[in-house]
Amino acid sequence: MVGRARTVGAAVVAFALLVVLWELAKLVLPGDGVLVGDTRILPRTDDSAMPHVWTVLGRLAEPEVAGAADARTVGAAVASGALFSLALALGGLVLGGVLGMVLALAMQRFALLERAALPYVVASQTVPLIAIAPLVVGWGGKIAIMGWAWQPWASVMVISSYLAFFPIAVGMLRGLNAPAKADVELFRTLAAGWWTTLLRLRLPSSVPFLLPAVRLAAAAAVVGAIVAEISTGTRGGIGRLIIEYARSATGDPSRLYTAILGAAVLGLVAAGAVGLLDLGLRRYRGSVR
């Protein structure tokens, strides 16, 4: 509990420091930024580019559509969009996690598969999401299973899982190969099969490597979900809000920053959810010697 309190305290202090640095930059730096020739080396700090923190927070309480009969506030819209994106990101994390773990198990079991597949797994992350999104939407639109038609949110979840599977596959593969040679030889001496060695030795040893990988995958899944919502035009998520609020960012960027703030909080929530998995697997932290 003390360690958790320290982590939360450090996160609060980091956020407060970011706020102080933001306001200090507005106070010290010139409003038009700093130019060296035609190159801007420091950003603009006027209100049309960097609104005050309290201005952004004040926008959360304002109605999203002025004059509407049943208008929701900007804060409610950001919270609703963040929850929608969080559900898709967690779905993508689960889907990508299962795929990554299965792939890691197969590569550990068959050395030839590892040598053949691992370079392509690494290369897959060099393909930009903007290029993948239209393909996923196009292929998904042709899928119909027992009367269920492919939905736009399914494309977002698949794209999110695309980013999530890589760190989990690589981290789990490293963890499965982490046991000391003496331990592996001991299991062979005892005539333990591959499944027994996997369950009793390799899986527990992979936990210290898997947990950091899942944290990275959770952050990647959130980024993937937001970018996929923007690329595919899926409504309901924080990505769509970023597009909508960006239209008015020229005159008043504070509303856009509320959506960006919601995306940042979304990433923290996803990382916190992974922390629950860390608590459940705490006893395996010292599995690797």
Backbone as CSV, one residue per row, in Angstrom:
resi,resn,N_x,N_y,N_z,CA_x,CA_y,CA_z,C_x,C_y,C_z
1,MET,0.826,-1.208,0.000,0.000,0.000,0.000,0.868,1.268,0.000
2,VAL,2.007,1.198,0.732,2.907,2.354,0.758,3.464,2.634,-0.638
3,GLY,3.832,1.548,-1.336,4.335,1.719,-2.694,3.294,2.309,-3.623
4,ARG,2.035,1.869,-3.490,0.964,2.419,-4.320,0.745,3.887,-4.016
5,ALA,0.789,4.255,-2.727,0.604,5.655,-2.352,1.714,6.524,-2.931
6,ARG,2.935,5.991,-2.927,4.042,6.738,-3.507,3.858,6.930,-5.008
7,THR,3.360,5.897,-5.674,3.137,6.000,-7.119,2.089,7.050,-7.436
8,VAL,0.983,7.025,-6.682,-0.076,8.020,-6.890,0.437,9.413,-6.580
9,GLY,1.202,9.529,-5.481,1.761,10.830,-5.128,2.704,11.351,-6.188
10,ALA,3.529,10.475,-6.738,4.444,10.892,-7.796,3.684,11.351,-9.031
11,ALA,2.570,10.670,-9.359,1.766,11.079,-10.513,1.139,12.453,-10.289
12,VAL,0.664,12.704,-9.073,0.075,14.015,-8.758,1.129,15.110,-8.844
13,VAL,2.306,14.845,-8.282,3.390,15.829,-8.325,3.821,16.095,-9.770
14,ALA,3.886,15.036,-10.587,4.273,15.214,-11.988,3.251,16.074,-12.731
15,PHE,1.959,15.846,-12.466,0.922,16.658,-13.114,1.009,18.110,-12.668
16,ALA,1.216,18.323,-11.356,1.351,19.692,-10.858,2.569,20.384,-11.457
17,LEU,3.657,19.650,-11.619,4.865,20.218,-12.219,4.621,20.593,-13.671
18,LEU,3.858,19.742,-14.379,3.536,20.045,-15.775,2.713,21.322,-15.875
19,VAL,1.760,21.495,-14.962,0.940,22.708,-14.954,1.801,23.936,-14.692
20,VAL,2.714,23.822,-13.736,3.603,24.950,-13.408,4.482,25.301,-14.605
21,LEU,5.046,24.296,-15.261,5.895,24.549,-16.422,5.095,25.179,-17.563
22,TRP,3.850,24.731,-17.739,2.984,25.287,-18.782,2.757,26.780,-18.550
23,GLU,2.369,27.133,-17.322,2.105,28.533,-17.012,3.387,29.352,-17.004
24,LEU,4.486,28.749,-16.587,5.763,29.461,-16.597,6.191,29.775,-18.030
25,ALA,5.947,28.819,-18.946,6.272,29.058,-20.359,5.445,30.216,-20.914
26,LYS,4.168,30.285,-20.545,3.327,31.394,-21.007,3.808,32.723,-20.433
27,LEU,4.356,32.690,-19.220,4.788,33.921,-18.573,6.123,34.416,-19.118
28,VAL,7.034,33.493,-19.390,8.405,33.872,-19.737,8.605,34.022,-21.249
29,LEU,8.077,33.083,-22.017,8.351,33.076,-23.457,7.488,34.100,-24.175
30,PRO,7.954,34.650,-25.284,7.151,35.610,-26.058,5.935,34.940,-26.679
31,GLY,4.882,35.715,-26.825,3.631,35.166,-27.330,3.740,34.592,-28.727
32,ASP,4.602,35.168,-29.571,4.768,34.686,-30.945,5.828,33.609,-31.063
33,GLY,6.363,33.151,-29.922,7.404,32.135,-29.975,8.751,32.737,-30.302
34,VAL,9.700,31.889,-30.538,11.057,32.326,-30.859,11.420,31.792,-32.234
35,LEU,11.795,32.703,-33.132,12.169,32.343,-34.497,13.658,32.565,-34.707
36,VAL,14.288,31.622,-35.379,15.667,31.779,-35.844,15.628,31.664,-37.361
37,GLY,15.683,32.799,-38.011,15.461,32.797,-39.448,13.990,32.515,-39.734
38,ASP,13.748,31.501,-40.510,12.372,31.089,-40.795,11.947,29.878,-39.975
39,THR,12.789,29.459,-39.045,12.508,28.262,-38.253,12.061,28.660,-36.850
40,ARG,10.916,28.155,-36.436,10.404,28.416,-35.092,10.972,27.356,-34.156
41,ILE,11.846,27.779,-33.231,12.488,26.832,-32.313,11.737,26.713,-30.994
42,LEU,10.912,27.696,-30.666,10.062,27.623,-29.480,8.638,27.964,-29.892
43,PRO,7.637,27.272,-29.368,6.256,27.454,-29.842,5.655,28.781,-29.381
44,ARG,4.574,29.132,-30.021,3.804,30.294,-29.600,3.176,30.018,-28.240
45,THR,3.059,31.053,-27.436,2.498,30.889,-26.092,1.301,31.801,-25.841
46,ASP,0.787,32.445,-26.897,-0.384,33.283,-26.676,-1.618,32.415,-26.446
47,ASP,-2.725,33.036,-26.065,-3.932,32.290,-25.698,-4.537,31.530,-26.866
48,SER,-4.237,31.948,-28.088,-4.781,31.239,-29.248,-4.025,29.950,-29.543
49,ALA,-2.871,29.758,-28.897,-2.102,28.525,-29.076,-1.983,27.743,-27.777
50,MET,-1.733,28.434,-26.670,-1.580,27.790,-25.364,-2.489,28.489,-24.356
51,PRO,-3.727,28.061,-24.226,-4.611,28.688,-23.235,-4.158,28.371,-21.819
52,HIS,-4.575,29.205,-20.882,-4.271,28.947,-19.480,-4.945,27.657,-19.018
53,VAL,-4.326,27.027,-18.042,-4.863,25.763,-17.525,-6.259,25.971,-16.957
54,TRP,-6.466,27.062,-16.232,-7.783,27.296,-15.650,-8.836,27.579,-16.714
55,THR,-8.413,28.107,-17.871,-9.362,28.306,-18.972,-9.832,26.960,-19.527
56,VAL,-8.902,26.023,-19.683,-9.254,24.682,-20.167,-10.179,23.984,-19.187
57,LEU,-9.845,24.049,-17.901,-10.684,23.400,-16.896,-12.065,24.051,-16.822
58,GLY,-12.130,25.377,-17.046,-13.420,26.058,-17.033,-14.318,25.636,-18.174
59,ARG,-13.718,25.264,-19.311,-14.515,24.814,-20.463,-15.276,23.520,-20.155
60,LEU,-14.768,22.731,-19.233,-15.426,21.457,-18.923,-16.837,21.649,-18.385
61,ALA,-17.091,22.782,-17.752,-18.411,23.030,-17.172,-19.355,23.737,-18.130
62,GLU,-18.885,24.150,-19.273,-19.728,24.858,-20.227,-20.528,23.880,-21.083
63,PRO,-21.702,24.297,-21.588,-22.472,23.413,-22.477,-21.748,23.166,-23.784
64,GLU,-21.853,21.948,-24.288,-21.166,21.614,-25.532,-21.770,22.363,-26.712
65,VAL,-23.112,22.472,-26.721,-23.821,23.204,-27.773,-24.612,24.311,-27.093
66,ALA,-24.235,25.547,-27.333,-24.890,26.673,-26.681,-26.341,26.795,-27.142
67,GLY,-27.240,26.990,-26.184,-28.646,27.202,-26.512,-29.461,25.950,-26.732
68,ALA,-28.847,24.780,-26.646,-29.607,23.540,-26.844,-30.511,23.283,-25.643
69,ALA,-31.672,22.663,-25.898,-32.639,22.422,-24.830,-32.099,21.437,-23.797
70,ASP,-31.460,20.380,-24.254,-30.928,19.363,-23.348,-29.424,19.221,-23.609
71,ALA,-28.719,20.305,-23.343,-27.296,20.340,-23.693,-26.480,19.671,-22.601
72,ARG,-25.559,18.831,-23.006,-24.603,18.261,-22.066,-23.367,19.141,-22.019
73,THR,-22.675,19.071,-20.930,-21.480,19.894,-20.785,-20.321,19.290,-21.574
74,VAL,-19.295,20.106,-21.775,-18.102,19.618,-22.451,-17.457,18.509,-21.631
75,GLY,-17.464,18.666,-20.309,-16.896,17.629,-19.446,-17.618,16.306,-19.586
76,ALA,-18.954,16.359,-19.674,-19.731,15.130,-19.853,-19.435,14.494,-21.202
77,ALA,-19.279,15.325,-22.245,-18.960,14.797,-23.574,-17.588,14.139,-23.581
78,VAL,-16.614,14.776,-22.925,-15.267,14.204,-22.871,-15.276,12.904,-22.077
79,ALA,-16.002,12.882,-20.952,-16.066,11.661,-20.144,-16.734,10.522,-20.906
80,SER,-17.835,10.831,-21.613,-18.516,9.808,-22.394,-17.625,9.278,-23.509
81,GLY,-16.931,10.188,-24.215,-16.030,9.757,-25.274,-14.865,8.946,-24.748
82,ALA,-14.349,9.336,-23.569,-13.230,8.599,-22.986,-13.651,7.190,-22.585
83,LEU,-14.849,7.037,-22.038,-15.323,5.706,-21.655,-15.522,4.830,-22.894
84,PHE,-16.046,5.418,-23.961,-16.229,4.668,-25.202,-14.883,4.193,-25.750
85,SER,-13.919,5.104,-25.788,-12.593,4.741,-26.294,-11.899,3.757,-25.364
86,LEU,-12.123,3.893,-24.043,-11.506,2.973,-23.091,-12.015,1.551,-23.310
87,ALA,-13.308,1.401,-23.552,-13.863,0.063,-23.798,-13.236,-0.565,-25.039
88,LEU,-13.083,0.224,-26.102,-12.479,-0.308,-27.323,-10.995,-0.610,-27.119
89,ALA,-10.304,0.255,-26.358,-8.881,0.028,-26.106,-8.670,-1.228,-25.266
90,LEU,-9.499,-1.431,-24.256,-9.366,-2.639,-23.436,-9.700,-3.887,-24.246
91,GLY,-10.708,-3.775,-25.123,-11.004,-4.892,-26.011,-9.843,-5.191,-26.938
92,GLY,-9.231,-4.140,-27.478,-8.056,-4.330,-28.320,-6.879,-4.889,-27.543
93,LEU,-6.738,-4.474,-26.275,-5.654,-4.997,-25.439,-5.836,-6.495,-25.192
94,VAL,-7.067,-6.909,-24.901,-7.328,-8.335,-24.675,-7.087,-9.131,-25.951
95,LEU,-7.620,-8.633,-27.068,-7.453,-9.333,-28.339,-5.983,-9.403,-28.742
96,GLY,-5.294,-8.278,-28.647,-3.876,-8.271,-28.992,-3.044,-9.060,-28.005
97,GLY,-3.443,-9.055,-26.717,-2.714,-9.826,-25.719,-2.812,-11.316,-25.961
98,VAL,-4.002,-11.784,-26.272,-4.178,-13.215,-26.561,-3.366,-13.609,-27.790
99,LEU,-3.440,-12.782,-28.839,-2.676,-13.070,-30.056,-1.180,-13.056,-29.775
100,GLY,-0.709,-12.071,-29.002,0.706,-11.979,-28.700,1.201,-13.146,-27.866
101,MET,0.402,-13.564,-26.881,0.807,-14.691,-26.044,0.854,-15.995,-26.838
102,VAL,-0.158,-16.224,-27.661,-0.171,-17.442,-28.481,1.019,-17.456,-29.424
103,LEU,1.304,-16.318,-30.029,2.440,-16.237,-30.942,3.754,-16.463,-30.211
104,ALA,3.879,-15.899,-28.997,5.101,-16.087,-28.211,5.281,-17.550,-27.818
105,LEU,4.198,-18.206,-27.417,4.278,-19.625,-27.072,4.702,-20.459,-28.271
106,ALA,4.139,-20.143,-29.438,4.495,-20.902,-30.639,5.952,-20.670,-31.019
107,MET,6.425,-19.427,-30.891,7.816,-19.146,-31.252,8.782,-19.779,-30.264
108,GLN,8.395,-19.851,-28.985,9.272,-20.495,-28.017,9.316,-22.004,-28.232
109,ARG,8.198,-22.557,-28.652,8.130,-24.010,-28.846,8.890,-24.438,-30.087
110,PHE,8.823,-23.620,-31.149,9.449,-23.994,-32.422,10.466,-22.917,-32.792
111,ALA,11.729,-23.232,-32.665,12.798,-22.264,-32.940,12.767,-21.786,-34.389
112,LEU,12.411,-22.676,-35.302,12.333,-22.290,-36.710,11.266,-21.219,-36.915
113,LEU,10.128,-21.366,-36.234,9.065,-20.368,-36.341,9.531,-19.022,-35.793
114,GLU,10.281,-19.052,-34.703,10.792,-17.794,-34.142,11.698,-17.089,-35.146
115,ARG,12.621,-17.825,-35.745,13.529,-17.204,-36.709,12.782,-16.691,-37.933
116,ALA,11.698,-17.377,-38.298,10.961,-16.971,-39.492,9.982,-15.834,-39.217
117,ALA,9.331,-15.850,-38.051,8.237,-14.915,-37.799,8.665,-13.643,-37.092
118,LEU,9.677,-13.720,-36.213,10.024,-12.555,-35.397,10.403,-11.336,-36.229
119,PRO,11.186,-11.462,-37.311,11.478,-10.255,-38.108,10.219,-9.605,-38.679
120,TYR,9.234,-10.414,-39.069,7.994,-9.852,-39.600,7.153,-9.214,-38.499
121,VAL,7.212,-9.779,-37.297,6.508,-9.176,-36.166,7.060,-7.778,-35.886
122,VAL,8.391,-7.665,-35.915,9.019,-6.361,-35.699,8.699,-5.409,-36.852
123,ALA,8.776,-5.901,-38.067,8.522,-5.048,-39.235,7.070,-4.590,-39.306
124,SER,6.161,-5.363,-38.721,4.744,-4.994,-38.777,4.470,-3.666,-38.093
125,GLN,5.313,-3.307,-37.120,5.086,-2.066,-36.385,5.578,-0.836,-37.124
126,THR,6.206,-1.028,-38.259,6.652,0.114,-39.060,5.580,0.596,-40.031
127,VAL,4.505,-0.159,-40.167,3.413,0.225,-41.065,2.524,1.237,-40.351
128,PRO,2.310,2.426,-40.894,1.497,3.443,-40.211,0.034,3.036,-40.119
129,LEU,-0.610,3.440,-39.015,-2.020,3.094,-38.819,-2.908,3.720,-39.886
130,ILE,-2.515,4.888,-40.379,-3.332,5.555,-41.399,-3.456,4.689,-42.646
131,ALA,-2.414,3.887,-42.928,-2.461,2.998,-44.089,-3.263,1.733,-43.784
132,ILE,-3.270,1.313,-42.524,-3.953,0.073,-42.158,-5.452,0.284,-42.001
133,ALA,-5.834,1.442,-41.462,-7.249,1.679,-41.127,-8.195,1.466,-42.308
134,PRO,-7.932,2.030,-43.504,-8.871,1.791,-44.615,-8.978,0.321,-44.995
135,LEU,-7.858,-0.420,-44.879,-7.897,-1.838,-45.224,-8.770,-2.610,-44.241
136,VAL,-8.613,-2.315,-42.945,-9.418,-3.007,-41.933,-10.896,-2.699,-42.114
137,VAL,-11.206,-1.434,-42.371,-12.605,-1.058,-42.577,-13.166,-1.733,-43.826
138,GLY,-12.373,-1.754,-44.895,-12.840,-2.381,-46.132,-13.050,-3.872,-46.000
139,TRP,-12.088,-4.563,-45.379,-12.238,-6.009,-45.184,-13.358,-6.326,-44.197
140,GLY,-13.428,-5.552,-43.142,-14.449,-5.813,-42.134,-15.859,-5.601,-42.661
141,GLY,-16.009,-4.628,-43.586,-17.337,-4.362,-44.125,-17.918,-5.523,-44.908
142,LYS,-17.086,-6.479,-45.291,-17.567,-7.648,-46.036,-17.882,-8.831,-45.133
143,ILE,-17.693,-8.660,-43.812,-17.897,-9.761,-42.874,-19.306,-9.700,-42.306
144,ALA,-19.974,-10.811,-42.322,-21.294,-10.950,-41.700,-21.386,-12.358,-41.131
145,ILE,-21.514,-12.446,-39.811,-21.523,-13.734,-39.122,-22.880,-13.930,-38.454
146,MET,-23.646,-14.907,-38.936,-24.939,-15.263,-38.350,-25.835,-14.032,-38.173
147,GLY,-25.867,-13.209,-39.199,-26.717,-12.031,-39.164,-26.086,-10.804,-38.541
148,TRP,-24.902,-10.965,-37.928,-24.236,-9.809,-37.313,-23.319,-9.166,-38.342
149,ALA,-23.547,-7.905,-38.608,-22.735,-7.170,-39.576,-21.589,-6.470,-38.858
150,TRP,-20.495,-6.348,-39.543,-19.308,-5.688,-38.984,-19.615,-4.233,-38.666
151,GLN,-19.261,-3.817,-37.460,-19.531,-2.464,-37.012,-18.250,-1.626,-37.031
152,PRO,-18.383,-0.288,-37.140,-17.178,0.558,-37.150,-16.327,0.398,-35.901
153,TRP,-16.969,0.188,-34.740,-16.182,0.047,-33.518,-15.320,-1.218,-33.556
154,ALA,-15.755,-2.231,-34.298,-14.944,-3.449,-34.416,-13.632,-3.159,-35.150
155,SER,-13.687,-2.284,-36.148,-12.464,-1.903,-36.852,-11.502,-1.187,-35.915
156,VAL,-12.051,-0.326,-35.059,-11.215,0.385,-34.090,-10.555,-0.602,-33.138
157,MET,-11.299,-1.596,-32.691,-10.751,-2.579,-31.756,-9.653,-3.407,-32.409
158,VAL,-9.834,-3.778,-33.654,-8.820,-4.563,-34.364,-7.543,-3.745,-34.546
159,ILE,-7.688,-2.478,-34.922,-6.517,-1.625,-35.103,-5.802,-1.412,-33.773
160,SER,-6.564,-1.259,-32.708,-5.966,-1.122,-31.382,-5.186,-2.375,-30.990
161,SER,-5.741,-3.536,-31.295,-5.049,-4.785,-30.974,-3.780,-4.938,-31.796
162,TYR,-3.739,-4.339,-32.974,-2.554,-4.409,-33.824,-1.342,-3.784,-33.137
163,LEU,-1.571,-2.683,-32.424,-0.483,-2.056,-31.692,-0.195,-2.761,-30.368
164,ALA,-1.201,-3.398,-29.788,-1.031,-3.990,-28.469,-0.301,-5.327,-28.510
165,PHE,-0.421,-6.070,-29.599,0.114,-7.432,-29.595,1.639,-7.458,-29.621
166,PHE,2.268,-6.440,-30.213,3.723,-6.482,-30.392,4.494,-6.493,-29.071
167,PRO,4.289,-5.524,-28.160,5.062,-5.580,-26.915,4.779,-6.818,-26.091
168,ILE,3.540,-7.322,-26.138,3.219,-8.521,-25.370,3.908,-9.739,-25.971
169,ALA,3.918,-9.851,-27.287,4.572,-10.993,-27.930,6.064,-11.002,-27.645
170,VAL,6.705,-9.850,-27.782,8.149,-9.776,-27.565,8.487,-9.961,-26.092
171,GLY,7.733,-9.309,-25.201,8.001,-9.438,-23.775,7.773,-10.844,-23.261
172,MET,6.704,-11.486,-23.727,6.438,-12.842,-23.272,7.466,-13.822,-23.821
173,LEU,7.877,-13.631,-25.053,8.905,-14.509,-25.621,10.197,-14.400,-24.823
174,ARG,10.562,-13.200,-24.469,11.773,-13.023,-23.663,11.607,-13.672,-22.293
175,GLY,10.424,-13.542,-21.717,10.186,-14.151,-20.417,10.176,-15.666,-20.462
176,LEU,9.611,-16.234,-21.519,9.594,-17.695,-21.653,10.999,-18.267,-21.804
177,ASN,11.902,-17.474,-22.361,13.288,-17.925,-22.513,14.180,-17.489,-21.357
178,ALA,13.576,-16.899,-20.315,14.358,-16.348,-19.214,14.876,-17.362,-18.204
179,PRO,14.236,-18.522,-17.985,14.730,-19.437,-16.949,16.189,-19.823,-17.149
180,ALA,16.892,-19.987,-16.042,18.300,-20.377,-16.103,18.437,-21.751,-16.741
181,LYS,19.543,-21.964,-17.426,19.773,-23.251,-18.093,19.774,-24.402,-17.089
182,ALA,20.275,-24.143,-15.875,20.298,-25.204,-14.862,18.885,-25.645,-14.502
183,ASP,17.951,-24.677,-14.428,16.568,-25.031,-14.109,15.933,-25.837,-15.237
184,VAL,16.193,-25.429,-16.472,15.645,-26.167,-17.612,16.219,-27.584,-17.646
185,GLU,17.519,-27.712,-17.404,18.142,-29.036,-17.391,17.596,-29.896,-16.264
186,LEU,17.277,-29.281,-15.128,16.696,-30.034,-14.019,15.354,-30.626,-14.417
187,PHE,14.516,-29.840,-15.095,13.222,-30.358,-15.536,13.408,-31.472,-16.555
188,ARG,14.397,-31.338,-17.422,14.650,-32.414,-18.388,15.129,-33.677,-17.678
189,THR,15.945,-33.492,-16.656,16.426,-34.642,-15.893,15.276,-35.379,-15.218
190,LEU,14.274,-34.633,-14.787,13.104,-35.225,-14.151,12.081,-35.723,-15.169
191,ALA,12.453,-35.718,-16.445,11.582,-36.202,-17.528,10.291,-35.395,-17.641
192,ALA,10.376,-34.110,-17.326,9.204,-33.242,-17.468,9.016,-32.892,-18.937
193,GLY,7.788,-32.975,-19.406,7.485,-32.631,-20.787,7.437,-31.132,-21.009
194,TRP,7.172,-30.765,-22.276,7.147,-29.334,-22.606,6.037,-28.618,-21.865
195,TRP,4.851,-29.225,-21.758,3.738,-28.576,-21.076,4.030,-28.399,-19.589
196,THR,4.603,-29.415,-18.963,4.931,-29.310,-17.543,5.976,-28.226,-17.307
197,THR,6.993,-28.195,-18.149,8.018,-27.156,-18.031,7.421,-25.777,-18.263
198,LEU,6.490,-25.695,-19.202,5.844,-24.414,-19.490,5.051,-23.921,-18.285
199,LEU,4.227,-24.800,-17.716,3.341,-24.394,-16.621,4.101,-24.166,-15.324
200,ARG,5.103,-24.982,-15.057,5.791,-24.918,-13.769,7.006,-23.998,-13.764
201,LEU,7.592,-23.745,-14.923,8.832,-22.973,-14.957,8.737,-21.748,-15.858
202,ARG,8.411,-21.946,-17.123,8.517,-20.848,-18.073,7.458,-19.765,-17.857
203,LEU,6.200,-20.148,-17.629,5.160,-19.139,-17.420,5.399,-18.313,-16.161
204,PRO,5.695,-18.931,-15.008,6.020,-18.079,-13.849,7.221,-17.169,-14.085
205,SER,8.215,-17.678,-14.819,9.403,-16.861,-15.086,9.118,-15.716,-16.055
206,SER,8.059,-15.831,-16.826,7.757,-14.789,-17.809,7.019,-13.601,-17.215
207,VAL,6.468,-13.750,-16.001,5.651,-12.691,-15.416,6.416,-11.384,-15.249
208,PRO,7.652,-11.383,-14.703,8.367,-10.103,-14.569,8.622,-9.398,-15.896
209,PHE,8.638,-10.122,-16.982,8.819,-9.520,-18.306,7.472,-9.145,-18.923
210,LEU,6.444,-9.924,-18.590,5.140,-9.720,-19.210,4.446,-8.466,-18.680
211,LEU,4.547,-8.200,-17.396,3.828,-7.069,-16.812,4.261,-5.725,-17.407
212,PRO,5.564,-5.438,-17.518,5.933,-4.182,-18.206,5.467,-4.152,-19.658
213,ALA,5.476,-5.315,-20.312,5.017,-5.369,-21.701,3.531,-5.041,-21.795
214,VAL,2.751,-5.526,-20.829,1.313,-5.235,-20.841,1.067,-3.752,-20.599
215,ARG,1.888,-3.131,-19.742,1.747,-1.685,-19.536,1.982,-0.925,-20.840
216,LEU,3.033,-1.291,-21.552,3.291,-0.660,-22.842,2.149,-0.935,-23.818
217,ALA,1.650,-2.169,-23.800,0.569,-2.535,-24.710,-0.705,-1.758,-24.398
218,ALA,-0.969,-1.510,-23.094,-2.156,-0.745,-22.722,-2.077,0.675,-23.266
219,ALA,-0.911,1.305,-23.123,-0.738,2.655,-23.676,-0.858,2.639,-25.199
220,ALA,-0.263,1.627,-25.830,-0.354,1.522,-27.288,-1.785,1.280,-27.742
221,ALA,-2.542,0.500,-26.972,-3.934,0.225,-27.330,-4.775,1.497,-27.275
222,VAL,-4.515,2.346,-26.282,-5.242,3.612,-26.184,-4.915,4.503,-27.371
223,VAL,-3.623,4.613,-27.692,-3.218,5.423,-28.842,-3.827,4.864,-30.123
224,GLY,-3.791,3.532,-30.260,-4.361,2.912,-31.446,-5.843,3.168,-31.583
225,ALA,-6.572,3.102,-30.462,-8.019,3.333,-30.509,-8.333,4.770,-30.918
226,ILE,-7.596,5.739,-30.354,-7.858,7.144,-30.673,-7.513,7.445,-32.129
227,VAL,-6.354,6.970,-32.571,-5.957,7.208,-33.974,-6.916,6.504,-34.926
228,ALA,-7.352,5.297,-34.558,-8.287,4.574,-35.423,-9.627,5.282,-35.512
229,GLU,-10.090,5.853,-34.401,-11.350,6.610,-34.447,-11.229,7.809,-35.376
230,ILE,-10.067,8.465,-35.331,-9.857,9.616,-36.207,-9.768,9.170,-37.670
231,SER,-9.062,8.068,-37.914,-8.844,7.605,-39.290,-10.119,7.052,-39.915
232,THR,-10.916,6.354,-39.117,-12.125,5.724,-39.652,-13.368,6.589,-39.498
233,GLY,-13.273,7.675,-38.729,-14.437,8.531,-38.521,-15.473,7.923,-37.597
234,THR,-15.068,7.010,-36.741,-15.997,6.369,-35.811,-16.482,7.374,-34.776
235,ARG,-17.788,7.448,-34.583,-18.374,8.402,-33.649,-18.475,7.796,-32.247
236,GLY,-18.474,8.681,-31.257,-18.702,8.265,-29.886,-17.469,8.271,-29.015
237,GLY,-16.275,8.303,-29.620,-15.049,8.215,-28.851,-14.328,9.541,-28.722
238,ILE,-13.246,9.527,-27.977,-12.476,10.741,-27.743,-11.779,11.191,-29.020
239,GLY,-11.472,10.265,-29.913,-10.857,10.637,-31.176,-11.772,11.507,-32.024
240,ARG,-13.052,11.163,-32.035,-14.013,11.956,-32.791,-14.158,13.348,-32.182
241,LEU,-14.118,13.433,-30.845,-14.208,14.734,-30.188,-13.016,15.610,-30.561
242,ILE,-11.844,15.008,-30.668,-10.661,15.777,-31.046,-10.859,16.405,-32.427
243,ILE,-11.444,15.632,-33.350,-11.708,16.176,-34.694,-12.717,17.315,-34.623
244,GLU,-13.812,17.106,-33.879,-14.865,18.112,-33.809,-14.387,19.383,-33.121
245,TYR,-13.662,19.229,-32.029,-13.197,20.410,-31.300,-12.058,21.113,-32.025
246,ALA,-11.338,20.387,-32.879,-10.242,21.011,-33.623,-10.759,22.020,-34.641
247,ARG,-12.012,21.893,-35.036,-12.567,22.816,-36.024,-12.657,24.225,-35.479
248,SER,-12.832,24.349,-34.173,-12.920,25.678,-33.569,-11.629,26.074,-32.865
249,ALA,-10.564,25.314,-33.090,-9.323,25.555,-32.360,-8.617,26.825,-32.814
250,THR,-8.905,27.325,-34.013,-8.242,28.527,-34.490,-8.584,29.730,-33.624
251,GLY,-9.869,29.852,-33.267,-10.284,30.967,-32.434,-10.188,30.673,-30.953
252,ASP,-10.489,29.432,-30.554,-10.484,29.071,-29.132,-10.016,27.626,-28.994
253,PRO,-8.725,27.409,-28.725,-8.216,26.043,-28.645,-8.487,25.354,-27.315
254,SER,-9.070,26.078,-26.349,-9.233,25.494,-25.015,-10.139,24.267,-25.033
255,ARG,-11.170,24.270,-25.899,-12.045,23.099,-25.960,-11.302,21.891,-26.525
256,LEU,-10.420,22.120,-27.492,-9.608,21.033,-28.026,-8.721,20.439,-26.935
257,TYR,-8.189,21.293,-26.081,-7.329,20.806,-25.001,-8.109,19.981,-23.978
258,THR,-9.416,20.224,-23.845,-10.197,19.370,-22.948,-10.244,17.938,-23.469
259,ALA,-10.367,17.778,-24.784,-10.354,16.432,-25.361,-8.975,15.800,-25.228
260,ILE,-7.921,16.595,-25.408,-6.569,16.065,-25.229,-6.353,15.660,-23.779
261,LEU,-6.863,16.463,-22.851,-6.772,16.116,-21.436,-7.513,14.809,-21.154
262,GLY,-8.681,14.646,-21.773,-9.421,13.395,-21.604,-8.658,12.202,-22.139
263,ALA,-7.948,12.386,-23.262,-7.140,11.294,-23.814,-5.991,10.943,-22.877
264,ALA,-5.382,11.962,-22.249,-4.290,11.700,-21.310,-4.793,10.935,-20.087
265,VAL,-5.939,11.352,-19.557,-6.517,10.643,-18.416,-6.888,9.222,-18.801
266,LEU,-7.349,9.058,-20.025,-7.685,7.724,-20.522,-6.476,6.797,-20.474
267,GLY,-5.317,7.298,-20.875,-4.107,6.495,-20.808,-3.736,6.123,-19.388
268,LEU,-3.931,7.065,-18.450,-3.631,6.775,-17.044,-4.571,5.716,-16.485
269,VAL,-5.831,5.781,-16.880,-6.799,4.777,-16.410,-6.438,3.396,-16.945
270,ALA,-6.048,3.334,-18.206,-5.650,2.047,-18.784,-4.429,1.481,-18.068
271,ALA,-3.457,2.347,-17.757,-2.282,1.892,-17.024,-2.655,1.436,-15.621
272,GLY,-3.609,2.135,-14.994,-4.069,1.727,-13.674,-4.761,0.381,-13.692
273,ALA,-5.496,0.105,-14.769,-6.156,-1.199,-14.878,-5.133,-2.326,-14.959
274,VAL,-4.019,-2.067,-15.619,-2.952,-3.067,-15.690,-2.352,-3.288,-14.302
275,GLY,-2.363,-2.233,-13.471,-1.851,-2.369,-12.116,-2.600,-3.412,-11.310
276,LEU,-3.873,-3.617,-11.583,-4.631,-4.668,-10.903,-4.079,-6.047,-11.239
277,LEU,-3.669,-6.224,-12.498,-3.027,-7.482,-12.891,-1.707,-7.652,-12.161
278,ASP,-1.004,-6.556,-11.955,0.270,-6.605,-11.227,0.063,-7.085,-9.801
279,LEU,-1.016,-6.635,-9.171,-1.296,-7.072,-7.795,-1.572,-8.563,-7.730
280,GLY,-2.315,-9.069,-8.708,-2.654,-10.479,-8.692,-1.476,-11.400,-8.951
281,LEU,-0.454,-10.892,-9.639,0.704,-11.715,-9.989,1.963,-11.302,-9.221
282,ARG,1.770,-10.634,-8.099,2.915,-10.113,-7.350,3.869,-11.209,-6.898
283,ARG,3.350,-12.365,-6.562,4.214,-13.412,-6.005,5.194,-13.966,-7.042
284,TYR,4.951,-13.663,-8.327,5.856,-14.177,-9.365,6.942,-13.174,-9.753
285,ARG,7.010,-12.040,-9.062,7.967,-11.008,-9.454,9.405,-11.505,-9.366
286,GLY,9.690,-12.344,-8.407,11.056,-12.810,-8.238,11.330,-14.141,-8.855
287,SER,10.603,-14.471,-9.923,10.737,-15.797,-10.520,12.036,-15.966,-11.285
288,VAL,12.641,-14.863,-11.739,13.845,-14.948,-12.543,15.047,-14.673,-11.645
289,ARG,16.060,-15.523,-11.722,17.276,-15.337,-10.940,18.424,-14.946,-11.860
